[in-house]
């Protein structure tokens, strides 16, 4: 039974042979390199040297020192954005400025700028036979401009408002004169543009100001005439006569009403005191009467005498009777005076009331007149607004006119740019750079000749050799570890070809292939995802190469959005080295020894969203004592992950049976080379232990006609 087509053995590039071939032809390479360097030296000596000079401008808003806009220069500077600076670059490259500079420096007389005026004999022959256009047919100005632009470079310095003007020429003096002349012409044109704007503004403002003055005069005359006709004359700057009278009467009316209310209140208080028989001494109006005060003093004196004589005289004594009669007379006088005070208060209240009625009548009359005056004031305010608008516009025009008139001199209008550095004649040529050109030419020739020799060796096949199998350093390391070799057969257990040949007759395997007949990692990942497999046990008979395929499988499934976990059960720890950040991370052996929890053994993959439980650092023999607990750990992990991949390395079916059951897991056999006998033996071995379906996988594509899924039958 044929397992697959025989593939051509891989070949490697013999780097030693490639370098040896170059060394054998070192004389040729050195000669070509030296020739290229010599040719570059000759060519750079023939080329006329070019000198470059540079001038720089700072674009900024500039106003005269006496200008009122000087304080706003900082605000205007923000308007000079990148586009504004770019626009100034284009102005510096404008044809008008270039022509002006060319005329000032008489560049048309220099052969460098008008080489067509001195044509060679060969050039004339080419023109005669029609192979070349006669350059003299082009105007001289256009020929100079074309050459000028080829030597001119104007650009804005990134991140600033600085413009650099570079010019190259065979003459260092010309190379420095052109940028300076271009800068001077640019500044003059900018100042001239401002002067022209101010002149135009002055010419336009002068007649407009005359018209506005006439309009303002007419508006003010209409206001004065309207005030005299309607009687809306102003007492002060704001109030008219009627408004002033209305305000005064209102103020007086409020005062009179307050006086009347005060008089009535005081009279009522006196009246209430007399009616109730209460003492009126506490009333301010009564106390304020001088007569009452004197009577009260007399009353006090009489009472004091009565009190003094009552100790020596009887009540019927004439002296006592006289004092009592005198006291009664004083009390009658006090009462009469209080009534006079009350009468005075009532009289004041009546007078205030009459005054209030008169003021109210006057106020009503003024209110009636105020309504008519309000209608007239509306028209008056309209006239005043129009006059104020005309007056404000006139003041604005006058200010602008005075400012424009003060800027009629060219020196009074600085350009919106400032020279920060002028061009100076260069002491060294800008082109050609002999040293770099010679070095680059020699290096390029050396590199091209070397590559040509190497390609010749590769195409001839002399630099190709058969490839050797990849060294398995990790597997050798695992085999040298006695702890893993003795205590964990599940970590590394594989039969040799001799053992395979001495096996008894193997069972015939029926072939069951999927629709695509695809063995790639992507196809196997798609199959596992489609079947919703929760546990996949990967077996890699060829060691670390197959383990690397398991890592690719885990990352591919994780790329599909599934929560993926890979358990490193190999002896070489190849998956751990490929996925984890360190080989010393706690992992499976630590978990089996009970030193850490499950969560502490899980670590992220460096290159994908998958997770890995690395091999671990604990003693392998102690870990193997608890290997029977691994299926329970795997079942617990399936609750948190969509799929758990267990990479067992080169393990046999008996070892796999200890950690997986045929009804709960999928067996993935990672095969890199087509060996039908070995594959058949492995499938039969798994069938004997109850694993009827085995999923074959190879990272290199189709492997054999066994299909993606094979069933082993006894």
C-alpha positions in Angstrom: 0.0 0.0 0.0 1.4 3.3 -1.0 1.4 6.0 1.6 2.2 9.0 -0.6 4.4 10.3 -3.4 8.1 10.4 -2.9 9.2 13.9 -2.4 12.5 15.4 -3.7 14.9 15.9 -0.8 15.3 19.5 0.3 18.5 21.4 -0.4 20.4 24.0 1.5 22.6 26.9 0.2 26.3 26.3 0.8 27.4 29.7 2.1 31.0 28.6 2.3 31.0 27.7 -1.4 29.5 31.1 -2.3 32.2 33.0 -0.4 34.9 30.7 -1.9 33.7 31.4 -5.4 34.0 35.2 -4.7 37.5 34.7 -3.3 38.6 32.7 -6.3 37.6 35.7 -8.5 39.0 38.3 -6.2 41.2 39.7 -8.9 38.3 40.3 -11.2 36.3 41.9 -8.4 39.2 44.2 -7.4 39.8 45.2 -11.0 36.2 46.1 -11.6 36.1 48.0 -8.4 39.3 50.0 -9.2 38.1 50.7 -12.7 34.8 52.0 -11.4 36.6 54.2 -8.9 38.9 55.6 -11.6 36.1 56.2 -14.0 34.2 58.1 -11.3 37.3 60.2 -10.5 37.7 61.1 -14.2 34.0 62.0 -14.6 33.8 64.1 -11.5 37.0 66.0 -12.6 35.3 66.8 -16.0 32.1 68.1 -14.5 32.0 71.8 -13.8 31.7 72.4 -10.1 28.6 74.1 -8.8 28.5 76.4 -5.8 25.4 76.9 -3.7 24.4 79.8 -1.4 21.3 80.3 0.7 19.3 83.2 2.1 16.5 82.9 4.6 13.4 85.0 5.3 11.1 85.0 8.4 7.5 85.6 7.4 5.8 87.7 10.1 3.3 90.6 10.3 5.1 93.9 10.5 3.6 97.3 11.1 5.1 100.8 11.5 6.1 101.6 15.1 3.7 104.5 15.3 0.8 102.4 14.0 -2.1 101.6 16.2 -2.1 98.1 14.9 1.4 97.5 16.3 -0.2 96.0 19.5 -2.1 93.5 17.4 0.9 92.1 15.6 0.9 89.1 17.9 -2.7 88.3 17.0 -2.1 88.7 13.3 0.9 86.4 13.4 -1.4 83.5 14.2 -3.0 84.1 10.8 0.3 83.2 9.1 -0.4 79.5 8.9 1.2 76.9 6.7 -0.8 77.8 3.6 0.1 81.5 4.0 3.8 80.6 4.2 3.5 78.3 1.1 1.8 81.1 -0.7 4.8 83.3 0.0 7.1 80.6 -1.4 5.1 80.7 -4.7 5.4 84.5 -4.8 9.2 84.2 -4.4 9.2 81.8 -7.4 6.9 84.0 -9.5 8.0 84.8 -13.0 7.9 88.6 -12.5 10.4 88.5 -9.6 12.7 86.1 -11.5 12.7 88.2 -14.6 13.4 91.3 -12.5 16.4 89.6 -10.8 17.7 88.3 -14.1 17.6 91.8 -15.7 19.3 93.4 -12.7 22.1 90.9 -12.7 22.3 90.6 -16.5 22.2 86.8 -16.4 21.4 86.6 -20.1 25.0 87.6 -20.9 26.4 84.6 -19.0 26.9 81.4 -21.0 25.9 79.4 -18.0 22.3 80.7 -18.3 22.1 80.9 -22.1 24.2 78.2 -23.5 22.1 78.0 -26.6 23.6 81.3 -27.8 27.0 79.5 -28.2 26.1 76.3 -30.0 28.7 73.8 -31.1 29.3 72.5 -34.6 27.7 69.1 -33.7 24.7 70.9 -32.3 24.3 72.9 -35.5 24.5 69.8 -37.7 21.8 68.1 -35.6 19.6 71.1 -36.1 20.2 71.1 -39.9 19.3 67.4 -40.2 16.2 68.0 -38.1 17.3 65.8 -35.1 17.3 68.7 -32.7 15.1 71.7 -32.3 16.9 75.0 -32.9 17.3 76.5 -29.4 17.5 80.0 -30.9 13.8 79.8 -31.9 13.0 80.0 -28.2 13.1 83.6 -26.8 16.2 84.4 -24.8 14.1 85.3 -21.7 12.5 81.9 -21.7 15.9 80.2 -22.0 17.3 82.2 -19.1 14.2 81.5 -17.0 14.3 77.8 -17.6 18.0 77.6 -16.5 17.3 79.9 -13.6 14.5 77.7 -12.3 16.6 74.6 -12.6 19.2 76.2 -10.3 16.7 77.8 -7.9 15.2 76.0 -4.8 12.7 77.9 -2.6 11.1 75.9 0.3 9.5 76.5 3.7 11.4 75.1 6.6 9.2 72.5 8.3 7.7 73.5 11.6 8.4 77.2 11.2 7.6 80.3 9.2 11.1 80.5 7.7 11.6 80.4 3.9 14.9 79.3 2.5 16.1 80.5 -1.0 18.9 78.4 -2.4 20.7 79.0 -5.7 23.5 77.1 -7.4 25.9 78.4 -10.0 29.3 77.8 -11.4 30.3 81.2 -10.1 30.2 81.5 -6.3 29.5 85.2 -6.5 26.5 84.7 -8.8 25.3 81.9 -6.4 25.2 84.4 -3.5 24.0 87.5 -5.5 20.9 85.8 -6.9 19.2 84.9 -3.5 20.0 88.3 -2.1 18.6 90.1 -5.2 15.5 87.9 -5.1 15.0 88.7 -1.4 15.3 92.4 -2.0 12.9 92.3 -4.9 10.4 90.3 -2.9 10.6 92.8 0.1 10.3 95.8 -2.3 7.3 94.2 -4.1 5.6 93.5 -0.7 6.1 97.1 0.5 5.0 98.4 -2.9 1.8 96.3 -2.7 1.1 97.8 0.7 1.8 101.4 -0.6 -0.5 100.8 -3.5 -3.3 99.6 -1.2 -2.9 102.7 1.1 -2.9 105.0 -1.9 -6.0 103.5 -3.3 -7.6 103.6 0.2 -6.8 107.3 0.5 -8.1 108.1 -2.9 -11.4 106.3 -2.2 -11.8 107.6 1.4 -11.4 111.3 0.6 -14.7 111.8 -1.4 -16.5 109.5 0.9 -15.6 111.5 3.9 -16.8 114.7 2.2 -20.2 113.0 1.5 -20.5 111.8 5.1 -19.8 115.2 6.6 -22.6 116.6 4.6 -24.9 113.8 5.6 -24.0 114.2 9.3 -24.7 118.0 9.1 -28.1 117.4 7.5 -29.0 114.8 10.1 -28.2 117.1 13.0 -30.1 119.9 11.5 -33.2 117.7 11.1 -32.9 116.7 14.8 -32.7 120.4 15.9 -35.6 121.4 13.8 -37.8 118.6 14.9 -37.1 119.4 18.6 -38.1 123.0 18.1 -41.3 122.0 16.3 -42.4 119.4 18.9 -41.1 121.1 22.0 -38.8 118.3 22.8 -36.2 120.6 24.1 -33.5 119.2 26.4 -33.0 120.5 29.9 -29.8 118.4 30.2 -28.2 116.0 27.8 -30.9 113.4 28.3 -34.3 114.8 29.7 -36.7 117.1 27.9 -38.7 119.9 29.7 -41.8 117.8 30.0 -39.9 114.8 31.3 -38.1 117.0 33.8 -41.4 118.6 35.1 -43.0 115.2 35.3 -40.1 113.9 37.4 -40.1 117.0 39.7 -43.8 116.8 40.3 -43.7 113.1 41.0 -40.9 113.7 43.5 -42.9 116.6 45.2 -46.1 114.6 45.2 -44.3 111.7 47.0 -42.9 114.1 49.6 -46.3 115.8 50.2 -48.0 112.4 50.6 -45.4 111.4 53.1 -45.9 114.7 55.1 -49.7 114.3 55.1 -49.5 110.7 56.2 -47.1 111.7 59.0 -49.3 114.5 60.2 -52.4 112.4 60.2 -50.6 109.6 62.1 -49.3 112.0 64.8 -52.7 113.7 65.2 -54.3 110.3 65.5 -51.9 109.3 68.2 -52.7 112.4 70.2 -56.4 112.0 69.7 -56.3 108.4 70.8 -54.3 109.3 73.9 -56.9 112.0 74.9 -59.8 109.8 74.3 -58.5 106.9 76.4 -57.2 109.2 79.1 -53.7 107.9 78.7 -50.6 110.0 79.4 -49.5 112.1 76.4 -46.1 112.8 77.8 -44.6 110.2 75.6 -45.8 111.8 72.4 -43.0 113.7 70.6 -45.2 116.6 69.4 -46.4 117.2 73.0 -43.0 116.9 74.5 -41.6 119.2 71.8 -43.9 122.1 72.8 -42.0 124.7 75.0 -45.2 125.8 76.9 -46.0 122.2 77.8 -42.5 121.8 79.1 -42.8 124.9 81.3 -46.2 123.9 82.6 -44.9 120.4 83.4 -42.1 122.1 85.4 -44.6 124.3 87.3 -46.7 121.2 87.9 -43.7 119.4 89.4 -43.0 122.4 91.7 -46.5 122.6 93.0 -46.7 119.0 93.7 -43.4 119.2 95.6 -44.8 122.0 97.7 -48.0 120.0 98.4 -46.0 117.1 99.5 -43.8 119.2 101.7 -46.7 121.1 103.4 -48.8 118.0 103.9 -46.6 117.0 106.7 -47.3 120.1 108.8 -50.7 121.4 107.5 -54.1 119.8 107.3 -56.1 119.5 104.1 -58.4 122.3 104.9 -55.6 124.7 105.4 -55.9 127.7 103.1 -52.3 127.1 101.9 -53.1 123.6 100.9 -56.3 124.6 99.1 -54.4 127.3 97.2 -51.8 124.9 96.0 -54.4 122.4 94.9 -56.3 125.0 93.0 -53.0 126.1 91.4 -52.2 122.5 90.4 -55.7 122.0 88.8 -55.2 125.2 86.8 -51.9 124.0 85.5 -53.4 120.7 84.4 -56.2 122.6 82.5 -53.5 124.6 80.7 -51.6 121.5 79.8 -54.7 119.9 78.4 -55.6 123.1 76.4 -52.0 123.1 75.0 -52.3 119.5 74.0 -55.5 120.3 72.1 -53.7 123.1 70.3 -51.0 120.7 69.3 -53.6 118.3 68.0 -55.3 121.1 66.1 -52.0 122.1 64.6 -51.3 118.5 63.4 -54.8 118.3 61.9 -54.3 121.6 60.1 -51.0 120.4 58.7 -52.7 117.2 57.4 -55.4 119.2 55.7 -52.9 121.5 54.1 -50.9 118.5 52.9 -54.0 116.9 51.5 -54.9 120.0 49.5 -51.3 120.2 48.2 -51.5 116.6 47.2 -54.7 117.1 45.3 -53.2 120.0 43.4 -50.0 118.0 42.5 -52.0 115.0 41.5 -54.0 117.2 39.0 -50.8 118.6 37.6 -49.3 115.2 37.3 -52.3 113.9 35.4 -52.1 116.8 33.0 -48.4 116.1 32.4 -49.1 112.4 31.9 -51.5 113.2 29.1 -48.9 115.4 27.5 -46.2 112.8 28.0 -48.1 110.3 25.9 -48.1 112.7 23.0 -44.5 113.5 23.6 -43.6 109.7 23.6 -44.9 109.3 20.1 -42.9 112.3 19.0 -39.8 111.0 20.8 -40.0 107.8 18.7 -39.4 109.8 15.6 -36.8 111.8 17.4 -34.8 108.7 18.4 -35.0 107.4 14.9 -33.4 110.6 13.6 -30.8 110.5 16.4 -29.8 106.9 15.5 -29.4 107.8 11.9 -27.3 110.8 12.8 -25.2 108.7 15.2 -24.6 106.0 12.6 -23.5 108.6 10.1 -21.3 110.2 12.7 -19.6 106.9 13.7 -19.0 106.0 10.1 -17.5 109.4 9.5 -15.1 109.0 12.5 -14.1 105.5 11.3 -13.4 106.9 7.8 -11.4 109.8 9.2 -9.3 107.4 11.3 -8.6 105.2 8.3 -7.8 108.2 6.1 -5.4 109.6 8.6 -3.7 106.2 9.0 -3.5 105.7 5.2 -2.2 109.2 4.7 0.6 108.6 7.2 1.8 105.6 5.1 2.4 107.2 1.8 6.2 106.8 2.1 7.6 103.4 1.0 9.8 103.2 4.2 6.7 103.6 6.3 5.3 100.2 5.1 7.7 97.4 6.0 7.0 94.1 4.2 5.5 91.1 6.1 8.9 89.4 6.1 12.3 89.9 7.6 15.7 88.8 6.4 17.3 86.6 9.0 20.4 85.5 6.9 21.8 86.7 3.6 23.6 84.6 1.1 27.4 84.7 1.1 29.8 83.2 -1.6 30.5 79.5 -0.9 34.1 78.5 -0.4 33.6 74.9 -1.4 31.7 73.4 -4.4 28.3 71.9 -3.7 28.5 69.4 -6.7 30.1 67.1 -7.5 31.2 65.5 -4.2 34.2 63.6 -5.5 34.9 61.5 -2.4 31.4 60.2 -1.8 30.8 59.6 -5.6 34.0 57.6 -5.9 33.2 55.6 -2.8 29.7 54.8 -3.8 30.7 53.9 -7.4 33.4 51.5 -6.1 31.2 49.9 -3.5 28.3 49.5 -5.9 30.6 47.8 -8.5 32.0 45.6 -5.8 28.5 44.6 -4.6 27.2 44.0 -8.1 30.2 41.9 -9.1 29.9 39.9 -5.9 26.2 39.3 -6.4 26.7 38.3 -10.0 29.3 35.7 -9.0 27.1 34.3 -6.3 24.1 34.1 -8.6 26.2 32.2 -11.1 27.2 29.7 -8.5 23.5 29.2 -7.4 22.2 28.8 -10.9 24.9 26.3 -11.8 24.1 24.3 -8.7 27.6 24.3 -7.3 26.5 26.2 -4.2 23.6 23.8 -3.3 23.9 20.7 -1.1 21.3 18.3 0.4 19.8 19.4 3.6 20.4 17.5 6.9 17.6 16.8 9.4 17.0 19.5 12.0 18.9 18.9 15.2 16.7 18.2 18.1 18.5 19.9 20.9 15.5 20.0 23.1 14.8 16.3 22.6 18.4 15.3 23.5 18.1 17.5 26.6 15.0 15.6 27.6 16.6 12.2 27.0 19.6 13.2 29.2 17.2 14.0 32.1 17.0 10.7 34.1 14.0 12.0 36.1 11.9 12.3 33.0 13.2 9.2 31.4 12.6 7.0 34.4 9.5 8.6 36.0 7.4 9.7 33.0 7.1 7.4 30.1 4.1 9.5 29.0 6.5 12.4 28.4 8.7 10.6 25.9 8.0 7.1 24.5 8.6 6.1 20.9 9.5 3.0 19.1 12.4 2.7 16.7 12.1 1.5 13.1 13.8 -1.8 14.1 11.1 -2.4 16.7 8.5 -1.5 14.1 9.9 -4.1 11.7 9.9 -6.8 14.3 6.3 -6.3 15.3 3.7 -8.9 14.5 1.6 -8.4 11.5 -0.4 -5.2 11.8 -4.1 -4.9 11.1 -5.3 -3.6 7.8 -6.5 0.0 8.1 -9.7 1.0 6.2 -9.3 4.5 4.7 -11.8 7.2 5.6 -10.9 10.6 4.0 -12.7 14.0 4.4 -13.9 16.0 1.4 -10.8 18.1 1.1 -8.2 15.4 1.8 -6.2 18.1 3.6 -3.7 17.4 6.3 -2.6 21.0 7.0 -2.7 22.6 10.4 -5.4 25.0 9.2 -7.6 22.1 8.0 -7.2 20.2 11.3 -8.0 23.3 13.2 -11.1 23.8 11.1 -12.1 20.2 11.7 -11.7 20.5 15.5 -13.7 23.7 15.6 -16.5 22.3 13.4 -16.7 19.1 15.5 -16.7 21.2 18.7 -14.0 19.1 20.2 -13.3 20.0 23.8 -10.1 17.9 24.3 -7.5 17.2 21.6 -4.5 15.0 22.5 -1.6 15.6 20.1 1.1 12.9 19.6 4.3 13.7 17.8 6.3 10.6 17.0 9.1 12.8 15.4 9.6 14.8 18.6 9.9 18.6 18.7 9.1 19.1 15.0 5.6 17.7 15.7 5.3 19.6 18.9 5.9 22.8 17.0 2.9 21.8 14.8 0.8 21.5 17.9 1.7 25.0 18.9 0.7 26.2 15.4 -2.6 24.3 15.9 -3.3 26.0 19.2 -2.6 29.5 17.8 -4.7 28.8 14.7 -7.7 27.8 16.8 -7.2 30.8 19.1 -7.2 33.0 16.0 -10.7 31.8 15.3 -11.9 33.4 18.5 -12.0 30.3 20.7 -10.6 30.1 24.2 -7.7 27.7 23.7 -5.3 26.1 26.2 -2.2 24.0 25.5 -0.8 21.6 28.1 2.9 20.8 27.7 3.3 17.1 28.5 6.5 16.7 26.5 9.9 15.9 28.0 11.7 18.5 26.0 9.4 21.4 26.9 9.4 22.5 23.3 5.9 24.1 23.5 6.9 25.9 26.6 9.9 27.4 24.9 7.9 28.5 21.9 4.9 30.0 23.8 6.0 31.0 27.3 8.2 33.9 28.2 10.4 31.7 30.4 11.2 28.0 30.8 11.2 28.6 34.6 7.5 29.4 34.9 5.4 27.2 37.2 3.4 24.6 35.3 2.2 21.1 35.1 4.7 19.3 37.4 4.1 22.0 40.0 0.4 21.5 39.7 0.6 17.7 40.0 2.8 18.0 43.1 0.2 20.2 44.7 2.5 23.2 45.0 0.3 25.6 43.1 -3.3 26.1 42.1 -4.6 25.5 38.6 -4.9 29.3 38.0 -1.3 29.8 38.9 -0.1 27.3 36.3 -1.8 29.0 33.3 0.2 31.6 31.4 -0.5 33.6 28.2 1.1 32.8 24.8 3.6 35.4 23.6 2.2 35.5 20.0 -1.6 34.8 20.3 -4.6 34.8 22.6 -4.0 31.2 23.5 -2.9 30.1 27.0 -0.4 27.4 28.0 0.4 25.3 31.0 4.2 24.9 30.7 6.1 21.8 31.8 6.9 23.2 35.2 9.8 23.1 37.7 8.9 20.5 40.3 10.4 17.0 40.6 9.1 14.9 37.7 8.9 11.6 39.8 6.7 13.3 42.4 4.5 14.7 39.6 4.1 11.2 38.0 2.7 9.8 41.2 -0.3 12.0 40.7 -0.6 11.6 36.9 -3.9 9.8 37.3 -5.3 13.2 38.5 -4.6 14.8 35.1 -7.9 13.7 33.5 -9.8 15.4 36.3 -7.7 18.6 35.8 -8.4 18.4 32.0 -12.1 18.1 32.7 -12.0 21.1 35.0 -10.2 23.1 32.3 -12.8 22.3 29.7 -15.3 24.2 31.8 -13.3 27.4 31.3 -11.8 26.8 27.8 -13.5 25.9 24.5 -10.7 23.5 23.6 -7.8 22.0 25.6 -4.9 20.7 23.6 -2.6 18.2 25.3 0.8 17.9 23.6 2.3 14.5 24.6 5.4 14.5 22.3 6.6 11.1 21.2 4.2 9.0 23.4 2.6 5.7 22.6 -1.1 4.7 22.8 -0.6 3.0 26.3 0.7 6.3 27.7 -2.1 8.3 26.1 -4.7 5.9 27.5 -3.7 7.0 31.0 -4.7 10.7 30.4 -7.5 10.5 27.8 -10.5 8.4 27.0 -11.6 7.4 23.5 -15.1 8.8 24.1 -14.1 12.2 25.4 -11.0 13.3 23.4 -9.7 13.5 19.9 -6.3 12.0 19.0 -4.2 14.2 16.6 -1.2 12.4 15.1 1.4 15.0 14.0 3.4 13.5 11.1 6.1 15.4 9.1 7.5 12.6 6.9 5.6 10.0 4.9 6.4 6.5 6.4 3.5 4.2 5.7 4.6 1.4 7.9 5.2 3.6 10.9 1.9 5.4 10.5 0.0 2.1 10.1 1.7 0.7 13.2 0.8 3.8 15.2 -2.9 3.6 14.1 -3.1 0.0 15.0 -1.6 0.6 18.4 -4.2 3.3 19.1 -7.0 1.1 17.9 -5.9 -1.6 20.3 -6.3 0.9 23.2 -9.8 1.9 22.1 -8.9 5.0 20.0 -10.6 4.1 16.7 -10.5 7.6 15.1 -7.2 9.3 14.7 -6.8 12.8 13.1 -3.6 13.1 11.0 -1.8 16.4 10.7 1.3 17.7 8.9 2.3 21.4 8.5 3.5 20.7 5.0 0.2 19.9 3.3 -1.1 16.5 2.0 0.9 13.6 3.4 -0.8 10.4 2.3 -4.0 9.0 0.9 -5.0 8.0 4.5 -7.1 11.2 4.7 -7.5 13.6 7.5 -9.3 11.0 9.7 -8.4 7.4 9.7 -10.0 4.5 11.5 -8.0 1.5 12.6 -9.6 -1.9 12.5 -8.2 -5.1 13.9 
